Amino acid sequence: MTPSHPVHPGALSGLRVIDLSHVLAGPMLTQMFGDHGAEVVKVEPPGGEVSRKMGPSTNEHGFSSHYFSVNRNKRAMALDLARPEGIEVLMRLLADADVLIENFKPGTMRAFGLDYQTVLAPRFPRLIVAHISGFGEEGPLGGLIGMDPTAQAMCGLMSWQGEPDGPPMRAAASIVDMLAGFYAASGILMALHERHRSGRGQEIEVALFDAAFTLTHPYAADWFMSGRDPARIGNRHPSGAPYNVYRCRDGHVLLAWANDKQFRLLRQMIGRPELADDPRFGNVRDRFRHQDAIDAEVNAAFATRDKNEVALTLLRAGVPAGAVLTMGEALRHEQLAARGLVVEDPSIGFKAVGSPIRMSRTPPALHQRPARFGEHSRAVLREAGFSDAEVDALIAGKVLFDTESRGPAA
């Protein structure tokens, strides 16, 4: 298939990806590939991918902020995979694809007649197929539906998140979903590298449940060693003190002191050199045992100072610190602008955080704004060898959908 549009010459230029995924883990993965030049075709169901309707906000062009976040640099088409004709269209698209990505509930691909071992691998021996699911297919929970919050709960992560006298807390960001997407991306790139040697594709599976356990450093290893369950300690850290969020005149600042040298700097910066003679604060372990006392000293020192001034002063002295910023403050930060991290297309009100991967010869780029529903259905099929009459018949038969046609809501 020869694309009918300009292709960004990124590091993954020439890689063709068919994306059946939805919401976050899969779409984030395919966006990352698209940022770096891969040809990504997003295949949505007749009613549109569910994240098109997910907030928190929707703009005047009908795009949701969720969809904007993870769906740039892809072309979009819509296909009814519950219909045999839809499956046959997909099979024709896979003829020259390198990668197929999906995050349906386990068993869905087999129900579509797309089992990897018996259907896809024999017909497309070079194809790499990546599955992302909640629990995988094995074990007592295999095949059940799973989501980011449940994975956070079940891997032990939530048990030590939160304040000592409060309930377990989940991370508000969907960290497991995003991590699973990154692991799947790594697996795909490994499989592509191996394919250069073998000439064969393979099947990749990443479960949110499995990925979540890799976030438990160092407590999983410590449990295997000691049998101790970690306790909730809020923003503190078991490696030392002061390590917490501290009050400033206009908000808060986070400090992450980890060694005695940094504490010596702190004493000078808060005007309390005499703390060097306080036996409670003699070394990391002593300070950890007297965290309430050291936190009181730091809070008193910072209470009348601005959070950004405190953080910048500490950073310039070589001490890890950061002002706790609101979303708006963070997105207006000079460092964000200096790094060129925001991408935008005013034609649809698109503005989002771009790729954090900087490459000297093949940098990421925005070459396709987030697509409207079915925007590229006709073009993608024409490139795959479908005639205009075939495309029209598929639309008339409600197998294929474009911007002027839409099936029942997802």
C-alpha positions in Angstrom: 0.0 0.0 0.0 1.3 3.4 -0.9 0.0 6.3 1.3 -1.6 9.1 -0.6 -0.5 11.7 1.9 3.0 13.0 3.0 4.7 10.7 5.5 6.9 12.1 8.2 10.5 10.7 7.9 10.8 9.7 11.5 12.7 6.8 13.1 9.7 4.5 12.4 9.0 5.7 8.9 7.9 2.7 6.8 6.3 0.9 9.6 2.6 0.2 9.1 0.4 -0.3 12.1 -3.3 -1.3 12.2 -4.7 -0.1 15.5 -7.9 -1.7 16.9 -7.3 -0.4 20.4 -9.4 2.1 22.4 -9.3 4.4 25.4 -5.6 4.7 26.7 -3.0 1.9 26.8 -3.2 1.0 23.1 -3.9 4.5 21.7 -1.0 5.9 23.7 1.3 3.2 22.2 0.2 3.9 18.6 0.4 7.7 19.1 4.0 7.2 20.2 4.7 5.2 17.0 2.9 7.8 14.9 4.9 10.6 16.5 8.0 8.9 15.2 6.9 8.4 11.6 4.9 5.1 11.7 1.9 4.9 9.4 -0.9 4.3 11.9 -4.5 3.5 10.8 -7.0 3.7 13.7 -9.9 1.3 13.0 -12.9 2.4 15.1 -16.3 0.6 15.6 -19.4 2.0 13.8 -20.4 4.3 16.7 -16.9 5.7 17.1 -14.2 4.9 19.7 -15.5 5.5 23.2 -12.8 8.1 24.1 -14.3 10.5 21.6 -17.0 11.1 24.2 -14.8 11.0 27.3 -13.9 14.3 29.1 -13.2 16.1 31.1 -14.0 18.6 28.3 -15.3 18.7 24.7 -14.4 21.6 22.4 -16.5 23.4 19.8 -15.2 21.1 17.1 -16.6 18.1 18.9 -13.3 16.6 20.1 -12.9 15.5 23.7 -9.7 16.3 25.7 -9.2 12.6 26.3 -9.3 11.8 22.5 -6.9 14.7 21.8 -4.4 13.4 24.4 -3.6 10.1 22.6 -4.8 10.2 19.0 -2.6 12.5 17.0 -0.6 11.2 14.1 -3.1 8.5 13.1 -5.5 8.3 10.2 -9.0 7.1 11.2 -11.5 4.8 9.6 -14.5 3.0 10.9 -15.4 -0.7 10.3 -18.0 -3.1 11.6 -15.9 -6.1 12.7 -19.0 -8.0 13.8 -19.8 -8.4 10.1 -17.9 -11.0 8.0 -17.5 -8.3 5.3 -15.8 -6.1 7.9 -13.3 -8.9 8.8 -12.5 -9.4 5.2 -11.7 -5.7 4.8 -9.5 -5.9 7.8 -7.7 -8.9 6.4 -6.9 -7.0 3.2 -5.5 -4.1 5.3 -3.3 -6.6 7.1 -1.7 -7.9 3.9 1.0 -5.3 4.1 0.9 -4.3 7.8 3.8 -4.9 10.1 1.9 -4.6 13.4 -1.7 -5.2 14.7 -2.6 -3.8 18.1 -5.8 -4.5 20.1 -7.0 -4.3 23.7 -10.3 -6.1 23.6 -11.4 -8.4 26.3 -9.5 -11.7 25.8 -11.4 -14.0 23.5 -12.8 -11.2 21.3 -10.3 -11.7 18.5 -11.1 -15.4 18.4 -14.8 -14.6 18.3 -14.0 -12.3 15.3 -12.3 -15.3 13.6 -8.9 -13.6 14.1 -7.0 -16.1 16.3 -3.3 -15.6 16.0 -2.1 -19.2 15.8 -4.7 -20.6 13.5 -5.6 -17.6 11.3 -3.3 -14.6 11.4 0.1 -16.3 11.7 -0.4 -18.7 8.8 -1.8 -16.0 6.5 0.5 -13.2 7.6 3.7 -14.8 8.8 5.6 -11.5 9.3 2.8 -9.8 11.2 3.4 -8.9 14.8 0.2 -9.0 16.9 0.1 -7.2 20.3 -2.7 -7.8 22.8 -3.2 -5.6 25.9 -5.8 -6.8 28.5 -6.6 -6.7 32.2 -5.4 -10.1 33.4 -4.2 -12.0 30.3 -5.8 -15.3 29.5 -4.2 -17.6 32.1 -4.9 -18.0 35.8 -8.1 -17.8 37.9 -8.7 -14.2 36.6 -7.7 -14.9 33.1 -10.1 -13.5 30.5 -11.9 -11.2 33.0 -12.3 -7.5 32.4 -9.6 -5.4 34.1 -8.9 -1.7 34.4 -6.2 0.6 35.6 -7.7 1.3 39.1 -8.3 -2.4 39.8 -4.7 -3.2 38.8 -3.4 -0.5 41.2 -5.5 -2.1 43.9 -4.5 -5.7 43.3 -0.8 -5.3 42.9 -0.4 -3.9 46.4 0.4 -0.4 45.2 -2.6 1.3 46.8 -2.0 -0.3 50.2 1.0 2.0 50.9 -0.3 5.1 49.1 -2.0 7.7 51.2 -1.7 9.2 54.7 -1.0 6.9 57.7 -4.4 7.5 59.2 -6.3 7.5 55.9 -7.6 4.9 53.5 -5.6 3.4 50.7 -5.2 5.7 47.7 -4.9 5.2 44.0 -2.7 7.3 41.7 -5.1 9.7 40.1 -3.3 9.4 36.7 -3.9 6.1 34.8 -0.3 5.0 35.4 -0.9 1.3 34.9 -2.7 1.8 31.5 0.2 4.1 30.3 2.9 1.7 31.6 1.2 -1.3 29.9 1.2 0.7 26.6 4.9 1.5 27.0 5.7 -2.2 27.7 3.7 -3.3 24.7 5.6 -0.7 22.6 8.9 -2.2 23.9 7.7 -5.7 23.1 6.8 -4.7 19.5 10.1 -3.0 18.9 11.9 -6.1 20.2 9.8 -8.3 17.9 10.6 -6.1 14.9 14.3 -6.4 15.7 14.0 -10.1 16.0 12.1 -10.3 12.7 15.2 -9.0 10.9 16.9 -12.2 11.8 14.0 -14.7 11.6 11.8 -13.2 9.0 8.8 -14.1 11.2 6.4 -12.1 13.3 5.1 -13.2 16.7 2.4 -12.6 19.3 2.9 -10.2 22.2 0.7 -10.0 25.3 0.8 -7.4 28.1 -1.6 -7.6 31.0 -2.3 -4.5 33.2 -2.1 -6.9 36.2 1.4 -7.9 35.3 2.6 -4.4 34.4 1.3 -3.0 37.7 3.6 -5.2 39.7 6.6 -3.5 38.1 5.5 -0.3 39.8 6.1 -1.9 43.3 9.8 -1.2 43.5 11.4 -1.6 46.0 8.6 -3.0 48.1 8.0 -6.3 46.3 11.7 -7.1 46.5 11.7 -6.0 50.2 8.7 -8.2 50.9 10.4 -11.3 49.4 13.4 -10.4 51.6 11.8 -9.5 54.9 8.1 -10.4 54.7 7.2 -6.9 55.8 4.2 -5.1 54.2 5.0 -1.4 53.6 3.0 1.2 55.6 1.3 4.3 54.3 3.6 7.3 54.9 2.0 10.0 52.8 4.5 12.0 50.9 7.4 10.8 53.0 10.0 8.3 51.9 11.6 5.4 53.9 15.1 6.4 52.6 15.4 9.5 54.7 14.2 13.0 55.8 13.3 15.7 55.2 11.4 14.2 52.3 7.9 15.6 52.2 5.6 18.4 50.9 6.1 21.7 52.8 4.0 24.8 53.2 5.0 28.0 51.5 3.3 31.4 51.4 1.6 30.7 48.1 1.3 26.9 48.1 3.7 24.0 48.6 7.1 22.7 47.6 8.3 19.1 47.6 11.8 18.3 48.9 13.6 15.1 48.4 16.7 15.1 50.6 18.4 11.7 50.5 21.8 12.3 52.0 23.8 14.2 54.7 25.5 16.5 52.3 22.1 17.8 51.1 21.0 18.3 54.7 24.0 20.4 55.4 23.0 22.7 52.5 19.4 22.8 53.9 20.6 24.0 57.3 22.4 26.9 55.8 19.6 27.8 53.4 16.9 28.0 56.2 19.3 29.9 58.5 19.6 27.1 61.1 23.2 26.0 61.1 22.9 25.0 64.7 20.8 22.0 63.7 24.2 20.3 63.0 24.5 19.9 66.8 21.0 18.4 67.3 21.5 14.7 67.9 18.0 14.0 66.4 19.3 15.1 63.0 22.8 13.7 62.9 22.4 11.3 60.0 19.7 10.0 57.6 18.5 7.3 60.0 18.2 9.8 62.9 16.3 12.2 60.8 13.9 9.5 59.6 13.1 8.6 63.2 12.4 12.3 64.0 10.5 13.3 60.8 7.9 15.3 62.7 10.5 17.5 64.2 12.5 18.1 61.0 9.3 18.7 59.1 8.3 21.4 61.6 11.6 23.1 61.1 11.3 23.2 57.3 7.6 24.3 57.4 8.6 27.2 59.7 11.4 28.2 57.4 9.3 28.2 54.2 6.0 29.6 55.5 6.7 33.2 54.4 8.5 32.4 51.1 7.2 31.8 47.6 7.1 28.2 46.4 8.9 28.9 43.1 11.6 31.0 44.8 12.2 28.2 47.3 12.4 25.5 44.7 14.6 27.4 42.3 17.0 28.3 45.1 17.3 24.7 46.2 17.7 23.4 42.7 20.5 25.8 41.9 22.2 24.6 45.1 22.0 21.0 43.9 19.1 20.0 46.1 16.2 18.0 44.6 13.1 20.2 45.0 10.0 21.2 43.0 7.2 23.7 43.5 3.8 21.9 43.6 2.2 23.4 40.5 -1.4 23.4 39.3 -2.0 22.0 35.9 -2.3 25.5 34.5 0.9 26.6 36.2 2.8 23.6 34.9 1.6 24.1 31.3 2.7 27.8 31.5 6.1 27.0 32.9 9.1 28.4 31.0 10.8 25.1 31.0 7.9 23.5 29.1 8.2 26.1 26.4 12.0 25.8 26.2 11.7 22.1 25.6 9.1 22.6 22.9 6.9 20.0 24.4 3.5 21.4 23.3 2.0 20.5 19.9 -1.0 22.2 18.3 -3.2 22.6 15.3 -5.5 25.6 15.6 -7.8 24.4 12.8 -9.6 22.1 15.3 -8.5 23.7 18.6 -5.9 21.0 19.1 -3.2 21.5 21.8 -1.6 18.8 23.8 1.7 17.6 25.3 3.9 16.1 22.6 6.5 13.3 22.6 9.2 13.6 25.3 11.6 11.6 23.1 14.2 13.8 21.5 16.2 12.4 18.6 19.0 14.2 16.9 18.4 13.1 13.3 14.8 11.8 13.3 12.8 13.9 15.8 9.2 13.4 16.5 6.7 15.7 14.7 3.0 16.5 14.3 2.1 15.4 10.8 -1.6 14.4 11.3 -3.9 16.2 13.7 -6.4 14.0 15.6 -8.8 12.7 13.0 -12.5 13.0 12.8 -14.7 9.9 12.8 -14.2 8.0 9.6 -12.2 10.8 8.1 -9.8 8.5 6.1 -12.1 5.5 5.5 -12.2 6.0 1.8 -8.6 6.9 1.3 -7.3 4.0 3.3 -9.3 1.5 1.4 -8.4 3.0 -2.0 -4.7 2.7 -1.0 -5.4 -1.0 -0.2 -6.7 -1.6 -3.7 -10.5 -1.2 -3.2 -12.3 0.4 -6.1 -14.7 3.4 -5.6 -17.6 1.1 -6.3 -16.5 -1.4 -3.6 -16.0 1.4 -1.1 -19.5 2.8 -1.9 -21.0 -0.6 -1.5 -19.4 -1.1 1.9 -20.7 2.2 3.1 -24.2 1.6 1.7 -24.1 -1.8 3.4 -23.1 -0.3 6.8 -19.8 -2.2 6.9 -17.6 0.8 6.4 -18.4 4.3 7.8 -17.1 7.7 6.8 -17.6 11.3 8.2 -21.1 11.4 6.7 -22.2 8.0 8.1 -22.2 6.6 11.6 -23.5 3.5 13.3 -25.0 3.2 16.8 -23.1 4.9 19.6 -20.4 2.8 21.2 
